[in-house]
Amino acid sequence: MPPVLERTVHPKANRIYLDIPEELGGYTFRVVMIPVGREEPKNYDFTDLAGKLHWSGDAVAEQRRLRDEW
């Protein structure tokens, strides 16, 4: 009797892919799907990357100066 294999897989685009070990290549398998949980969407926190620039210059003049360098 071959060993029983258990895998936890995460579907991608509603498809599940399984790799069968070579030594079990000649067997027929029965697949039973048991949902173990729902993956919650990740809410990213960018507060450590966001900030505010304090600048007292003229933004349009600076843009023109940088553009004229090209």
Beta strands, then each sheet from edge to edge (+ up, - down):
end
